[in-house]
Amino acid sequence: MPGKTILVWFRNDLRIHDNEILLEAVKKADHILPVYCFDPRYFTESPYRTLKTGAFRAKFLIESVAGLRASLENLGGGLLVACAKPEEVLPEIARRYQVSEVYHHREVAVEETDISAKVEAALWKLQINLKHFIGHTLYHKEDLPFPIKDIPDVFSTFRKKIERDSAVRPSFATPVSISTPQLEPTELPTLSDLGLEEPKPDPHSVLNFKGGEAEGLKRMHEYFWQKDMLKSYKANRGVLLGSDSSSKLSPWISLGCLSTREVYWEIKKYEKEWGASDSTHSLILELLWRDYFRFMFKKHGYKYFSPTGSISEKPELSATQAYLFEKWKNGATGIPFIDANMRELKATGFMSNKGRQVVASFLIHNLQVDGAWGAAWFEENLLDHSPASNRGNWAYAAGVANDPREKRQFDVLKQAPELDPKGDYVRTWIPDLAAIPGAVIHKPWALSPEEIAAFGIEPSSVYLHPVLLQNYFPAN
Ligand SMILES: Cc1cc2nc3c(=O)[nH]c(=O)nc-3n(C[C@H](O)[C@H](O)[C@H](O)COP(=O)(O)OP(=O)(O)OC[C@H]3O[C@@H](n4cnc5c(N)ncnc54)[C@H](O)[C@@H]3O)c2cc1C
C-alpha cells in the first residue's frame, strides 16, 4: 500500500474527541488503521473466583466499541475488531497492512502495562515501534509541579499544589476525516461469544446506561445543561436513589468514551454562564481524585495498595471469612443498608460513592475480610470498573494507602439512617422490609418476632444473620 500507515490501538480511550493518538496519527500518516482487541484474559475467572468482567460491563463495552466504529465510519474510516491477545494479533495485523508504527495510550495498572510490554516486544521483532502517549488524566504528567517520584502521597497536599501550580491543557481537536486502508470486515463479539448472558435490566437502576461516546456526551449535556443538575451537585451527591444526584459519568469516563478534560472544559463553560460555585468546584475535585489514584499507581505500583506490597500473594480466607464474603456479595448479611447496596450493585452494575465507602469499610473492618476480595467482586460487577480507581479506593478504605487518618472505618449503623433517613433506599432493594417503618428499618433485629408479624411479615423472611449480629453488633 503506498504511503505511511499508523496503527491506532484503542484500549480505554474509545472516542474520537480529545484523542491525541488519533489526531497525531491522522497528521503523521497517509492512512490510519484503528484496531480494538477484545482480550480473552479479561473474560476469564480471577484468582478470587470472580469474573474479570461481568455481563453489565461487557455489554457496555460492546456498545462502546460499536459507538467508536460508528464515529470512525462517520469520518470516512472504520475499525478492525479482533478477539485475541493484542501481543499475538497486533503484530500479525501490522505485518498484513504494512504498518510503520503503532500508537497507544499508556496505562498504569500492572496487568495493562504487562500487556503493553508484551505488545512492544512482539512488534519490536518486526522492527515496528510502539509509541506511548499520555492521555488518561485531567492533568498531563508533564504539567505536574513535581516529578512522579515526588508526588505527595496525601491527597489534600497533592490537590493544593496542583490547583496552585498546574493548568489543564485544552482538549485535542476531533479529526475532520480519516483515511483507513480497505479493511477486511470484522464482527463485534456477542455477549455469548464472551461466555456471558444478557443481563436483565432492573426497573430500579439509577440510569439506563448505554455505552459509547455519543451516549456519554449526551449524558454530560443532559446533567449539566438540560436538567441543570450541576448547580446542586454538592448538596445531592449523597442521595442514593435517582439518576441525578451525581453525574453518573463514571462508566463512560472509565472506558474513555468521555475524556475528563472534555468534562472539565464543559464545567468551565458552565461556570462562565452561571458562575463558579462549591458544586462546580466539587465535581472538578472528584475528577482530581481519579488522577490522584492513577498517579499513585504510577509512583508506587501495587506497593501502594497492599500492606505487603504484593498482590500476587492472594490473601486466603478462613472458612468463616469465606462464608461472610458470600453473604456480603449476595446482599444477605442481615444489615439492611449493606444488603441494599450490594443488591443494587449485583442487579444494575452501579452503586453510589457513599454506598461503596460503607460496604468496603464493612467488609474490611467489620467482617475482617481482606479488601482484595471486595475489589475483585467490584471488578466483576461495576459498570465503571477501572483498576486504579477501584484498587485505590479499596486501599483507602483499608487504611493501607498513605492516608493520615489511617483507619477509615464507617459505623454503618450511624451512617445508614443519615444517608437513608426514611428507609426508602432500603425498601427499594429489600422489598421484604417494605412494611417496617423508617425508625426501625435500619435495625430490624430490634423488633421482636411478634412485632415483625404485626407488620404482616413472616419473621423468617426478615433475613438477619444472628451470628453476624452477635459478633459485630452485640449492643444492638
Ligand atoms: C471502594 C470503592 C471502589 C470504587 N471503584 C471505582 C471504580 O472502579 N471506577 C470508578 O470510576 N470509580 C470508582 N470509585 C469512585 C466513585 O465511587 C465513583 O467514581 C462514583 O461513585 C461514580 O459516580 P458518578 O459518576 O456519579 O460520580 P460523580 O460524583 O459525579 O464524580 C464525577 C467523576 O469523578 C470521578 N470520581 C468520583 N469520585 C471518585 C473517587 N473516589 N475515586 C476516583 N474517581 C472518582 C469519576 O470518574 C466520576 O465519574 C470507587 C469508590 C469506592 C469507595
The ligand as a Tripos MOL2 file, in Angstrom:
@<TRIPOS>MOLECULE
LIG
   53    58     1     0     0
SMALL
NO_CHARGES

@<TRIPOS>ATOM
      1 C1        -14.4420    1.0120   47.2210 C.3       1 LIG1
      2 C2        -14.6190    1.9420   46.0340 C.ar      1 LIG1
      3 C3        -14.3700    1.4850   44.7450 C.ar      1 LIG1
      4 C4        -14.5020    2.3570   43.6530 C.ar      1 LIG1
      5 N1        -14.2420    1.8850   42.3790 N.ar      1 LIG1
      6 C5        -14.3370    2.7220   41.3260 C.ar      1 LIG1
      7 C6        -14.0480    2.2710   40.0090 C.ar      1 LIG1
      8 O1        -13.6670    1.1250   39.7730 O.2       1 LIG1
      9 N2        -14.2000    3.1660   38.9780 N.ar      1 LIG1
     10 C7        -14.5880    4.4590   39.1900 C.ar      1 LIG1
     11 O2        -14.7200    5.2340   38.2220 O.2       1 LIG1
     12 N3        -14.8330    4.9140   40.4270 N.ar      1 LIG1
     13 C8        -14.7190    4.0990   41.5000 C.ar      1 LIG1
     14 N4        -14.9970    4.5790   42.7580 N.ar      1 LIG1
     15 C9        -15.2020    6.0240   42.9430 C.3       1 LIG1
     16 C10       -16.6480    6.5610   42.9340 C.3       1 LIG1
     17 O3        -17.4440    5.8610   43.8310 O.3       1 LIG1
     18 C11       -17.2750    6.5630   41.5520 C.3       1 LIG1
     19 O4        -16.4090    7.1580   40.6150 O.3       1 LIG1
     20 C12       -18.5820    7.3740   41.5520 C.3       1 LIG1
     21 O5        -19.4540    6.8880   42.5280 O.3       1 LIG1
     22 C13       -19.2210    7.2960   40.1860 C.3       1 LIG1
     23 O6        -20.4360    8.0170   40.1510 O.3       1 LIG1
     24 P1        -20.5550    9.3900   39.3580 P.3       1 LIG1
     25 O7        -20.0200    9.2630   38.0010 O.co2     1 LIG1
     26 O8        -21.9490    9.8350   39.5170 O.co2     1 LIG1
     27 O9        -19.5520   10.2970   40.1970 O.3       1 LIG1
     28 P2        -19.5040   11.8620   40.4120 P.3       1 LIG1
     29 O10       -19.6640   12.1050   41.8680 O.co2     1 LIG1
     30 O11       -20.4210   12.5810   39.5070 O.co2     1 LIG1
     31 O12       -17.9750   12.2070   40.0630 O.3       1 LIG1
     32 C14       -17.5370   12.5380   38.7320 C.3       1 LIG1
     33 C15       -16.4070   11.6330   38.3080 C.3       1 LIG1
     34 O13       -15.2720   11.7720   39.1610 O.3       1 LIG1
     35 C16       -14.6000   10.5180   39.3020 C.3       1 LIG1
     36 N5        -14.6200   10.1350   40.7160 N.ar      1 LIG1
     37 C17       -15.5320   10.4920   41.6440 C.ar      1 LIG1
     38 N6        -15.1870   10.0080   42.8640 N.ar      1 LIG1
     39 C18       -14.0370    9.3200   42.6900 C.ar      1 LIG1
     40 C19       -13.1880    8.5800   43.5680 C.ar      1 LIG1
     41 N7        -13.4390    8.4530   44.8790 N.pl3     1 LIG1
     42 N8        -12.1030    7.9690   43.0400 N.ar      1 LIG1
     43 C20       -11.8140    8.0760   41.7240 C.ar      1 LIG1
     44 N9        -12.5800    8.7750   40.8620 N.ar      1 LIG1
     45 C21       -13.6750    9.3790   41.3300 C.ar      1 LIG1
     46 C22       -15.3800    9.5110   38.4490 C.3       1 LIG1
     47 O14       -14.7720    9.4380   37.1780 O.3       1 LIG1
     48 C23       -16.7640   10.1430   38.3760 C.3       1 LIG1
     49 O15       -17.4850    9.7800   37.2360 O.3       1 LIG1
     50 C24       -14.8760    3.7110   43.8680 C.ar      1 LIG1
     51 C25       -15.1380    4.1520   45.1770 C.ar      1 LIG1
     52 C26       -15.0120    3.2830   46.2360 C.ar      1 LIG1
     53 C27       -15.2650    3.7950   47.6310 C.3       1 LIG1
@<TRIPOS>BOND
     1     1     2 1
     2     2     3 ar
     3     2    52 ar
     4     3     4 ar
     5     4     5 ar
     6     4    50 ar
     7     5     6 ar
     8     6     7 ar
     9     6    13 1
    10     7     8 2
    11     7     9 ar
    12     9    10 ar
    13    10    11 2
    14    10    12 ar
    15    12    13 ar
    16    13    14 ar
    17    14    15 1
    18    14    50 ar
    19    15    16 1
    20    16    17 1
    21    16    18 1
    22    18    19 1
    23    18    20 1
    24    20    21 1
    25    20    22 1
    26    22    23 1
    27    23    24 1
    28    24    25 2
    29    24    26 1
    30    24    27 1
    31    27    28 1
    32    28    29 2
    33    28    30 1
    34    28    31 1
    35    31    32 1
    36    32    33 1
    37    33    34 1
    38    33    48 1
    39    34    35 1
    40    35    36 1
    41    35    46 1
    42    36    37 ar
    43    36    45 ar
    44    37    38 ar
    45    38    39 ar
    46    39    40 ar
    47    39    45 ar
    48    40    41 1
    49    40    42 ar
    50    42    43 ar
    51    43    44 ar
    52    44    45 ar
    53    46    47 1
    54    46    48 1
    55    48    49 1
    56    50    51 ar
    57    51    52 ar
    58    52    53 1
@<TRIPOS>SUBSTRUCTURE
     1 LIG1         1 GROUP 0 **** ****
